[in-house]
Amino acid sequence: MRAGLLALAVMVALPAQGEDGNQAVRMPWVRSFVITAYEPAFRYGGAAGTTGAPGSDCPNGTVADNDYSRLLQTGWRSTAQIAELLKPAVPSIEPYRILAPALHHRGFAANIDTYINPFAAPDPGLPAVVSNIAEGFDLDGKPSTGGFVSPDGAGGIDNGFYRALGCLMAFRGPPGQGALSIRANERMQAGLFTMLIRLSGNQSPTRDDAVTVEVGASPDPLERTKAGVPLRDYSYRLVRDAQYTKLTGRIRDGVLTTVPVARLQAPDFAWSESNRGAATFLRGRLALRIAADGSATGLIGGYRDWRDLYARIAFNVAVEGPFLEIPYHENLIAIYYALARNADAVPDARGRNSAISTAYRLTALPAFAVDPAGPVTLVQATPSPHITQERAEFARAAAAHAIKPSP
């Protein structure tokens, strides 16, 4: 949509008493933003210009690539069978055809799919972040919990997702340089999904005690130059659907903080057609720092169901888990256990925490978020029936810890 389509009614400015005793001008205002970068808020502690160096977050650097000769070891798979699975093959797609089916089966019996039943395999361990500094929020309101301090010194920061997976190659690196962040942001900017934030109030866009905050998705792709650079001041339709939430907040000196809401629905961090859609943040909140040029940076976060996070990682592309385990160096069994180990909220009937604290980093350009003239349907995730079935089977297995053998 072309820039400048949003028409704002002319309002009469009314004088009001400011906190400093001077007359302040109050009038209705609206500011909107289109998100141009979106990723897990994993704080990199390595050397500048690298993504794998040892650092304050991960003293041994990024987790090394999988050792498949060890990863495939089970009580029922022989050394000769493992050697056959790891023979060099050409063309490059061939390793997926040979190795991928074997990666599904790493438990105590050959007929168990351990992506669906990861608890049927032993925990291989995953190095955790050791730094005490993290981006995020104090989600439980307890400065003594969480184990992290924010970069500006606030205590009680909860970001279990970062602690669990922050040393993985797929996620680790300076802002915007993690492998999945690069892929996800390239796909988002190319039209995979569009995320909007709209602020409105009645005092001032730099200082307002009652800001209405709207977060949601748009069916309109991000406008870019021919070189792929995102453009500012374009109009996008803001859709009120499962990815939309209205909440309240306040602005002080251009910094927005929102009041926590029980459920914050927003577009999810996504890198493929099959895992885009809504994310649910329990006790969710948003923080934005608005620059003088109208751009913004900030965080969105809350507690997320860690099993849903695992499912979105494990079951989302054509070759699913093996695609992440081979080129992205992940170990999905280790990820399952790391997420469960670092879950820190919403205990179930057995006392096991079902949610993990998260925070996502975002950058944004000024835009115009407009209400659609009529009904609009967003393009949602398009997983294959096979992936949908696997996600459902995992959800049932994880809830009951009941193993379902597979062919």
C-alpha positions as CSV (number, residue, x, y, z in Angstrom):
1,M,0.0,0.0,0.0
2,R,1.3,3.5,-0.8
3,A,2.7,5.8,1.9
4,G,0.5,8.3,3.6
5,L,-2.9,6.6,3.2
6,L,-3.8,7.1,6.9
7,A,-5.9,10.2,7.4
8,L,-5.8,11.7,10.9
9,A,-8.6,14.0,12.2
10,V,-7.5,17.4,13.2
11,M,-7.7,17.8,16.9
12,V,-7.7,20.9,19.1
13,A,-4.8,21.0,21.5
14,L,-5.7,21.6,25.1
15,P,-3.3,23.1,27.6
16,A,-2.8,21.0,30.8
17,Q,-0.6,21.3,33.8
18,G,2.7,19.3,33.3
19,E,4.6,17.6,36.2
20,D,7.2,20.4,36.2
21,G,4.4,23.0,36.7
22,N,4.5,24.4,33.2
23,Q,1.7,24.3,30.7
24,A,1.9,21.0,28.6
25,V,0.0,20.4,25.4
26,R,-2.2,17.4,25.3
27,M,-3.9,16.1,22.2
28,P,-4.9,12.7,20.7
29,W,-2.0,11.1,18.9
30,V,-1.2,7.8,17.0
31,R,2.1,6.2,16.1
32,S,2.6,2.9,14.3
33,F,5.5,0.7,13.5
34,V,6.2,-2.2,11.1
35,I,8.7,-4.8,12.4
36,T,11.8,-5.2,10.3
37,A,13.8,-7.6,12.5
38,Y,12.5,-10.1,15.0
39,E,14.4,-12.8,16.9
40,P,14.9,-14.5,20.3
41,A,16.6,-12.1,22.7
42,F,19.8,-14.1,23.1
43,R,22.6,-12.0,24.4
44,Y,25.9,-12.8,22.6
45,G,29.0,-12.7,24.8
46,G,31.7,-13.6,22.2
47,A,34.0,-11.5,20.1
48,A,32.6,-8.9,17.7
49,G,32.4,-10.1,14.1
50,T,32.0,-13.7,15.0
51,T,29.2,-16.1,15.9
52,G,31.0,-19.0,17.5
53,A,33.8,-17.6,19.7
54,P,33.9,-18.3,23.4
55,G,32.4,-15.6,25.5
56,S,30.7,-14.6,28.7
57,D,27.5,-16.4,27.6
58,C,29.2,-19.6,26.5
59,P,32.8,-20.1,27.8
60,N,33.4,-22.9,25.3
61,G,31.8,-21.1,22.4
62,T,29.0,-22.3,20.2
63,V,28.0,-25.9,20.8
64,A,29.9,-28.1,18.4
65,D,28.4,-30.0,15.5
66,N,26.8,-33.3,16.3
67,D,29.0,-36.4,16.6
68,Y,26.7,-38.8,14.7
69,S,28.8,-41.8,15.5
70,R,27.9,-41.2,19.2
71,L,24.5,-39.7,18.6
72,L,23.3,-42.9,16.8
73,Q,24.5,-45.2,19.5
74,T,21.7,-47.3,21.0
75,G,21.4,-50.8,22.6
76,W,20.0,-52.2,19.4
77,R,22.1,-50.5,16.7
78,S,25.5,-52.0,15.9
79,T,28.8,-50.2,15.2
80,A,28.7,-51.6,11.7
81,Q,25.2,-50.3,11.1
82,I,26.3,-46.8,12.3
83,A,29.3,-46.9,10.0
84,E,27.0,-47.7,7.1
85,L,24.7,-44.8,7.9
86,L,27.6,-42.4,7.9
87,K,29.3,-43.4,4.7
88,P,30.0,-40.4,2.4
89,A,27.4,-40.0,-0.2
90,V,26.8,-37.9,-3.4
91,P,24.9,-35.8,-4.3
92,S,24.6,-33.6,-1.2
93,I,20.9,-34.5,-0.6
94,E,21.8,-38.2,-0.2
95,P,22.9,-37.8,3.5
96,Y,19.4,-36.7,4.3
97,R,17.9,-39.8,2.7
98,I,20.4,-42.1,4.5
99,L,20.9,-40.5,7.8
100,A,17.5,-38.7,8.4
101,P,15.4,-41.8,9.0
102,A,18.0,-43.1,11.5
103,L,18.0,-39.8,13.4
104,H,14.3,-40.4,14.2
105,H,15.1,-43.5,16.2
106,R,17.5,-43.1,19.1
107,G,15.6,-44.5,22.0
108,F,15.6,-47.8,23.9
109,A,13.7,-49.6,21.1
110,A,14.0,-49.5,17.3
111,N,10.3,-48.8,16.7
112,I,10.1,-45.6,18.7
113,D,10.2,-42.2,16.9
114,T,12.2,-40.2,19.4
115,Y,11.3,-36.8,17.9
116,I,7.7,-37.6,18.9
117,N,8.8,-39.4,22.1
118,P,12.1,-37.7,23.1
119,F,11.8,-38.9,26.7
120,A,12.3,-42.5,25.3
121,A,16.0,-41.5,24.8
122,P,18.5,-40.5,27.4
123,D,19.3,-36.8,27.9
124,P,22.5,-36.2,26.0
125,G,23.0,-32.9,27.8
126,L,23.2,-29.4,26.3
127,P,25.6,-26.7,27.5
128,A,23.6,-23.9,29.1
129,V,24.3,-20.1,29.1
130,V,26.4,-19.2,32.2
131,S,26.3,-15.4,32.0
132,N,24.3,-13.6,34.6
133,I,23.3,-10.8,32.1
134,A,20.3,-11.2,29.8
135,E,17.7,-9.2,28.0
136,G,14.1,-9.8,29.0
137,F,11.6,-9.0,31.8
138,D,11.0,-9.7,35.4
139,L,7.9,-11.8,34.6
140,D,7.1,-12.9,38.2
141,G,7.8,-9.6,39.9
142,K,10.5,-11.2,42.1
143,P,14.0,-9.6,41.8
144,S,15.5,-12.6,43.6
145,T,14.4,-15.1,40.9
146,G,15.3,-15.6,37.3
147,G,19.0,-15.6,37.7
148,F,19.7,-12.7,35.3
149,V,20.4,-9.0,35.5
150,S,19.4,-6.8,32.5
151,P,22.1,-4.9,30.6
152,D,21.0,-1.7,32.5
153,G,21.2,-3.4,35.9
154,A,17.6,-4.4,36.7
155,G,17.4,-7.7,38.6
156,G,15.2,-10.7,38.5
157,I,15.2,-11.0,34.7
158,D,13.5,-14.2,33.6
159,N,14.7,-15.8,30.3
160,G,14.9,-19.5,30.6
161,F,14.6,-19.9,26.8
162,Y,17.9,-18.1,26.5
163,R,19.6,-20.1,29.3
164,A,18.5,-23.4,27.7
165,L,19.3,-22.8,24.0
166,G,21.6,-19.7,23.9
167,C,24.8,-21.7,23.1
168,L,23.3,-23.4,20.0
169,M,24.7,-22.4,16.6
170,A,21.2,-21.9,15.2
171,F,20.5,-19.1,17.7
172,R,23.9,-17.8,18.8
173,G,25.5,-14.6,17.5
174,P,25.3,-10.8,17.7
175,P,21.9,-9.3,17.1
176,G,20.5,-10.4,13.7
177,Q,23.5,-12.7,13.0
178,G,22.3,-16.1,14.4
179,A,21.7,-18.6,11.7
180,L,18.0,-18.9,12.3
181,S,17.6,-15.2,12.9
182,I,19.2,-14.5,9.4
183,R,16.8,-17.0,7.8
184,A,13.7,-15.8,9.6
185,N,14.3,-12.1,9.0
186,E,15.0,-12.6,5.4
187,R,11.8,-14.6,5.0
188,M,9.8,-12.1,7.0
189,Q,11.0,-9.2,5.0
190,A,10.3,-11.1,1.8
191,G,6.6,-11.5,2.8
192,L,6.4,-14.6,5.0
193,F,4.5,-12.5,7.6
194,T,4.2,-8.8,8.6
195,M,4.0,-7.7,12.3
196,L,2.7,-4.3,13.4
197,I,2.5,-2.2,16.6
198,R,0.2,0.7,17.0
199,L,0.3,3.2,19.9
200,S,-2.3,5.8,20.7
201,G,-3.0,8.2,23.5
202,N,-4.3,11.6,24.6
203,Q,-1.3,13.3,26.0
204,S,2.0,13.2,24.1
205,P,3.8,10.5,22.1
206,T,6.9,11.0,24.3
207,R,5.1,11.2,27.7
208,D,1.7,9.6,28.3
209,D,0.3,7.7,31.3
210,A,-2.5,5.9,29.4
211,V,-1.3,4.5,26.1
212,T,-3.3,2.0,24.1
213,V,-1.0,-0.6,22.6
214,E,-2.0,-2.9,19.7
215,V,0.1,-5.8,18.5
216,G,-0.9,-7.8,15.5
217,A,-0.3,-9.0,12.0
218,S,-1.0,-7.7,8.5
219,P,-1.7,-9.4,5.2
220,D,0.4,-6.8,3.4
221,P,4.0,-7.7,2.8
222,L,6.8,-5.4,4.0
223,E,7.6,-2.6,1.5
224,R,11.2,-2.6,0.4
225,T,13.5,-1.0,-2.1
226,K,14.7,-3.0,-5.1
227,A,17.8,-3.8,-3.1
228,G,15.6,-5.3,-0.3
229,V,15.9,-2.4,2.2
230,P,12.7,-1.9,4.3
231,L,11.0,1.4,3.7
232,R,9.4,3.7,6.3
233,D,6.0,5.5,6.3
234,Y,4.0,2.9,4.3
235,S,0.5,1.8,5.3
236,Y,-0.4,-1.7,6.4
237,R,-3.8,-3.2,7.4
238,L,-3.9,-4.3,11.0
239,V,-6.0,-7.5,11.5
240,R,-7.7,-8.4,14.7
241,D,-7.3,-12.1,14.8
242,A,-5.5,-14.8,16.9
243,Q,-2.3,-12.8,16.5
244,Y,-3.8,-9.6,17.8
245,T,-3.8,-8.1,21.3
246,K,-4.7,-4.8,22.8
247,L,-3.0,-3.8,26.0
248,T,-2.2,-0.6,27.9
249,G,1.0,1.1,28.9
250,R,2.8,4.3,29.6
251,I,5.5,6.4,27.8
252,R,8.3,8.2,29.6
253,D,10.8,10.1,27.5
254,G,10.1,8.0,24.4
255,V,10.2,4.7,26.3
256,L,7.1,2.5,26.3
257,T,6.4,-0.1,29.0
258,T,3.1,-2.0,29.1
259,V,1.0,-3.5,31.9
260,P,1.3,-7.3,31.9
261,V,-1.7,-9.1,30.4
262,A,-2.7,-12.7,31.1
263,R,-2.4,-13.7,27.5
264,L,-0.6,-11.7,24.9
265,Q,-1.2,-13.1,21.4
266,A,1.2,-11.9,18.7
267,P,2.9,-13.1,15.5
268,D,5.5,-15.7,16.3
269,F,9.2,-15.8,15.3
270,A,9.1,-17.9,12.2
271,W,11.5,-19.1,9.5
272,S,9.2,-21.3,7.3
273,E,5.7,-21.5,5.9
274,S,4.8,-24.2,8.4
275,N,5.7,-22.5,11.7
276,R,4.4,-18.9,11.2
277,G,1.3,-17.9,13.1
278,A,0.3,-16.9,16.6
279,A,2.5,-17.0,19.7
280,T,0.9,-17.0,23.1
281,F,2.8,-15.1,25.8
282,L,1.4,-15.7,29.3
283,R,1.8,-12.7,31.6
284,G,3.0,-11.0,28.4
285,R,4.4,-7.5,28.0
286,L,6.1,-5.2,25.5
287,A,8.8,-2.6,25.8
288,L,9.8,-0.1,23.1
289,R,12.4,2.6,22.9
290,I,11.3,5.2,20.3
291,A,14.2,7.1,18.6
292,A,14.1,10.7,17.5
293,D,13.8,9.6,13.8
294,G,10.6,7.6,14.6
295,S,12.3,4.1,14.5
296,A,12.1,1.8,17.5
297,T,13.7,-1.1,19.2
298,G,12.3,-3.2,22.0
299,L,11.3,-6.5,23.5
300,I,8.2,-8.6,23.6
301,G,8.0,-11.5,26.0
302,G,6.2,-13.7,28.6
303,Y,5.9,-17.3,29.5
304,R,5.4,-19.8,26.6
305,D,4.5,-23.4,26.6
306,W,7.9,-25.1,26.2
307,R,6.4,-28.1,24.5
308,D,4.9,-25.9,21.8
309,L,8.3,-24.3,21.3
310,Y,9.8,-27.8,20.9
311,A,7.2,-28.8,18.4
312,R,7.6,-25.7,16.3
313,I,11.3,-26.4,16.1
314,A,11.1,-30.2,15.5
315,F,8.2,-30.5,13.1
316,N,8.2,-27.7,10.6
317,V,9.9,-28.4,7.3
318,A,10.0,-31.1,4.6
319,V,12.6,-33.2,6.3
320,E,11.7,-31.9,9.8
321,G,14.1,-32.6,12.7
322,P,17.0,-34.0,10.6
323,F,17.1,-30.8,8.6
324,L,17.8,-28.9,11.8
325,E,20.1,-31.5,13.3
326,I,22.3,-31.8,10.2
327,P,22.9,-28.3,8.8
328,Y,22.0,-26.3,11.9
329,H,23.9,-28.6,14.3
330,E,21.0,-29.1,16.7
331,N,20.2,-32.1,18.8
332,L,16.5,-32.2,19.2
333,I,16.6,-34.7,22.1
334,A,18.9,-32.4,24.0
335,I,16.7,-29.4,23.2
336,Y,13.7,-31.2,24.6
337,Y,15.4,-31.9,27.9
338,A,17.0,-28.4,28.1
339,L,13.6,-26.7,27.6
340,A,12.0,-29.0,30.3
341,R,14.9,-28.4,32.7
342,N,14.7,-24.6,32.4
343,A,10.9,-24.3,32.4
344,D,10.1,-21.9,35.2
345,A,6.3,-21.3,35.4
346,V,2.8,-22.8,35.3
347,P,3.2,-26.2,37.0
348,D,1.0,-29.0,35.9
349,A,-0.9,-31.5,38.2
350,R,2.4,-33.4,38.7
351,G,4.3,-30.2,39.7
352,R,6.3,-30.1,36.4
353,N,6.6,-26.6,34.9
354,S,4.8,-26.4,31.6
355,A,6.0,-22.9,30.6
356,I,9.4,-21.2,30.1
357,S,10.2,-17.5,30.3
358,T,11.0,-15.9,26.9
359,A,11.9,-12.6,25.3
360,Y,12.1,-11.6,21.7
361,R,14.1,-8.7,20.3
362,L,12.6,-6.5,17.6
363,T,13.4,-3.4,15.5
364,A,10.9,-1.3,13.7
365,L,10.3,1.5,11.3
366,P,7.5,4.1,11.4
367,A,4.5,3.1,9.4
368,F,0.7,3.6,9.3
369,A,-1.4,0.7,10.8
370,V,-4.9,1.1,9.4
371,D,-8.1,-0.7,10.1
372,P,-9.2,-2.9,7.1
373,A,-12.3,-1.7,5.2
374,G,-13.7,-5.2,5.3
375,P,-13.0,-8.7,6.5
376,V,-9.4,-9.9,6.0
377,T,-8.0,-13.4,6.3
378,L,-4.4,-13.9,7.1
379,V,-2.4,-16.6,5.5
380,Q,-1.6,-19.0,8.3
381,A,0.9,-21.8,8.8
382,T,0.7,-24.5,6.1
383,P,2.3,-27.6,7.5
384,S,1.7,-30.9,5.7
385,P,-0.8,-33.4,7.1
386,H,2.2,-35.5,8.1
387,I,3.7,-32.7,10.2
388,T,0.4,-31.8,11.7
389,Q,-0.1,-35.5,12.7
390,E,3.4,-35.6,14.3
391,R,2.8,-32.4,16.3
392,A,-0.5,-33.9,17.6
393,E,1.2,-37.2,18.5
394,F,4.0,-35.4,20.3
395,A,1.5,-33.2,22.2
396,R,-0.4,-36.4,23.4
397,A,2.8,-38.2,24.3
398,A,4.3,-35.2,26.2
399,A,1.1,-34.7,28.2
400,A,0.8,-38.3,29.2
401,H,4.5,-39.5,29.0
402,A,3.0,-42.4,27.1
403,I,5.2,-43.8,24.4
404,K,3.6,-44.6,21.0
405,P,5.7,-47.0,18.9
406,S,5.9,-46.3,15.2
407,P,6.8,-48.4,12.1
